[in-house]
Amino acid sequence: MYLVSLTEAASIAGELTLVERWIASAKVILTGFVVVFSMLFLLIGIIKLYSFIVMKVQDKTSVQKQKKDKVSQSKDSLKKSQVKPVPVLSDPSTAEDGLSEEIVAVIAAAVASTYGGKGRVKIKSIKKSGGRSAWANAGVLENTRPF
Amino acid sequence: MEIIIGFFNAIKGLFESSGIMTLNWQNYVMIGISIVLLYLAIKKQYEPLLLLPIAFGMLLVNLYPAIMNPPTVELLTADQCAEQSISIAGHAQRVIDGVTYYENPTYGGLLYYLYQGVKLGIYPPLIFLGIGCMTDFGPLIANPKSLILGAAAQIGIFVTFTGAIFLGFTESEAGAIGIIGGADGPTAIYVTTKLAPHLLGSIAIAAYSYMALVPIIQPPIMKMLTTEKERKVVMEQLRPVSKLEKIMFPIIVVILIAIFLPDAAPLVGMLMLGNLFKESGVVERIAKAAQNELMNIITIFLGVTVGATASGQNFLSWSTIKIIVLGLIAFSMGTAFGVLFGKLMYKFSGGKVNPLIGSAGVSAVPMAARVSQKVGQEANPGNFLLMHAMGPNVAGVIGSAVAAGVLLNVVGH
């Protein structure tokens, strides 16, 4: 209390003595450091707490949703089986080692979907691209687009 | 003959009221400086959205100082009013030494009226409203620890306060100068209008200049304080943040900060309101207006009028030079403390945090985060730090608003 009044009085007088300057500086540094850090630490705690609660609640609701989806999926399975497959010719023998037929089928389906379902598409070879995966690249692009 | 005399008198009157007769050398120096700033804004594209209107405001006020004149009241006798065809009806009267005078109001300059939005602290919070609409706090919510870096980068503000005090500035002036270290233009203007309005021109120009120079000032400090190994750290991908978390964030932050630090409420309140507009998704029209039309209009008014405070008489002084030097120190210290705390986090996390993201704690969104990304990629081309740096970057906006609240509270009251 005394320190505060001393510096305030000096400010009014205009010129500060050396001691008063040290006092004023220490006061601001200490207050600033403590308040800024404690406010932001408090925020960290609160963000973590509410994120935890939100994630828990959303996990519960997503489990319930998944159960409902399973039921509706089984009902729809008959209808889906009647959909004609897209004519895609894939040649798994030319794919890179270690790729299962399912993966080749998925890639072929993605290509067919991209180019439309009417034309015939033939997968000749599948190669792994170097560096970041296509999904990671897409994710990075999606996240960094606003900046 | 009368026509010729009248013509010469008119020309003489015009010449006497022209800038050639009324301007002094300081105005001419400032005209030169404003042209250099216009060049930097247009050719070099240094923060052109603000530097261009600031430089033009500076040019205008030094060509025609009356554009910032406040309204006054002149006292005229009844005869003088009649000579100038001024109606005296409704004008207040004042009797001085037995002579009755009529108060005739004269209007202020255009920029004086626009400047009231700065003087009364209206424009900076409105700019924050637009910034809030454009800011994604997702990276911060995904990694709340980045708030520590946002806080660490504010230490430069308080250290520079000390430097300013020892250079002979008053406490209020030192507070306004220190805030340059926050690297946040609207916050710097807001604090300066409250603490040291006479330094507004110098502080605003220093703040925006350093923000424009972030890619030049920060990398050497970042490289000096980190090792090659630290710069190469690849951080784990951030978790996705749900919409509910993003909606809750502005509400929680504003409640917390407005309760504990009411002086920061106008800035943080508007920032969070803008963010709630964006994240709620139910007021898309308002969010678009706030981040486009409103923000652009306010940016024009703010830039031109802040520039107009830099008249030759105000700006050309030792104080300005000291402010520019102290501003650079504040900015560099903010960057350094951010990186140093980043190093601490690197140690405590077992090498999972790249210290380069610490420098983004000095607001300057998103430029400071881009610098972290760029310096990180120089060390490791496959590294992608941008989203990790956005956390401290937006935390820096909140941190500098909190620091502003502290300064207003401690030295402003």
Interface residues (C-beta under 8 A of the other chain):
Chain A: T7 S11 G14 L16 R21 A24 S25 K27 V28 I29 T31 G32 F33 V35 V36 F37 M39 L40 F41 L42 L43 I44 I46 I47 K48 Y50 S51 V54 M55 Q58 G131 R132 G139 V140 N143 T144 P146 F147
Chain B: D136 L140 I141 P144 K145 L147 I148 G150 A151 Q154 I155 I157 F158 V159 F161 T162 I165 F166 T170 E171 S172 A174 G175 Q237 V241 S242 L244 E245 M248 F249 I252 V253 L256 I257 F260 L261 P366 A369 R370 G382 F384 L386 M387 M390 A395 I398 G399 V402 A403 V406 L407 V410 V411
